[in-house]
Amino acid sequence: MIWKIILLLSCFHVLVNAGGNCSGGTSAPTPHRTIADWKNELVANPVLNWDHLICFPKDDDKEAVVRALIYSGCPTESLQHLLDTSHWNTWPIQIKSADDPFISKTNMNRLSLYRILNTRVVYVANSQRPVKVNFPGLIFIFNSI
């Protein structure tokens, strides 16, 4: 299902750039060349309620992430990798817990966080300390922010 959205959005973008006429909706911005450039467009250190974090996203949550990444200008080559990191199973062990709510709030607050404006999606930048997050980073989805 998600690959269909990505395919359709990329086809839509090509049609708009080719001069096609489409009423309603807006086209996605040109993707940034690098994660660093993209990150500079996001809201750093957002105030978050960790109780609203979705650890096990459903398909509609992932579709929201795809839209947020595309319309925020996420680099195309990083899009699928970031989408794949939205599930608890892919997160670093230092931020996970076996007990509900399945996260270590102390270590979550040590991450480099960037909110994608007007969405419920947060980008976690790669870092080495205090919690190692591999490049290009992670995506967190919230019920609300």
Residue pairs with C-beta under 8 A, 6 or more apart in sequence:
1 59
1 63
2 59
2 62
2 63
2 66
2 83
5 63
5 66
5 67
6 66
6 70
6 79
6 80
9 28
9 66
9 67
9 70
12 22
12 27
13 27
13 28
15 22
16 22
16 27
17 27
26 71
28 70
28 71
28 73
29 71
29 72
29 73
30 73
31 38
31 70
31 73
31 74
31 75
31 76
32 38
32 41
32 73
32 74
32 75
33 75
34 75
35 75
35 78
35 125
35 126
35 135
35 136
35 137
37 75
38 72
38 73
38 74
38 75
39 114
39 123
39 125
41 72
41 73
42 72
42 114
42 115
42 116
42 117
42 123
43 114
43 115
43 116
43 117
44 113
44 114
45 113
46 113
46 114
46 115
46 122
46 145
48 113
48 122
48 142
48 145
49 142
49 145
50 101
50 103
50 105
50 108
51 101
52 142
52 143
52 144
52 145
53 101
53 103
53 140
53 141
53 142
54 61
54 140
54 141
54 142
54 143
55 87
55 88
55 101
55 102
55 103
56 87
56 88
57 65
57 86
57 87
57 141
61 86
61 141
62 83
62 86
62 141
64 119
64 120
64 121
64 141
65 82
65 83
65 86
65 121
65 139
65 141
66 79
66 83
67 119
68 116
68 119
68 121
69 79
69 82
69 83
69 116
69 121
69 139
70 79
72 116
72 117
72 119
74 82
75 136
78 136
81 136
82 123
82 136
82 137
82 138
82 139
83 139
84 90
85 91
85 137
85 138
85 139
86 138
86 139
86 140
86 141
88 96
88 102
90 138
91 138
92 131
92 132
92 133
94 104
94 107
94 130
94 131
94 132
95 103
95 104
95 107
95 108
95 111
95 131
96 102
96 103
96 104
97 103
97 104
107 130
107 131
110 130
110 131
111 124
111 125
111 127
111 131
111 133
112 124
112 125
112 127
112 133
113 122
113 123
113 124
113 125
113 140
114 122
114 123
114 124
114 125
115 121
115 122
115 123
115 145
116 122
116 123
119 145
120 141
120 142
120 143
120 144
120 145
121 139
121 140
121 141
121 142
122 139
122 140
122 141
122 142
122 145
123 137
123 138
123 139
124 133
124 137
124 138
124 139
124 140
125 133
125 137
126 133
126 134
126 135
126 136
126 137
127 133
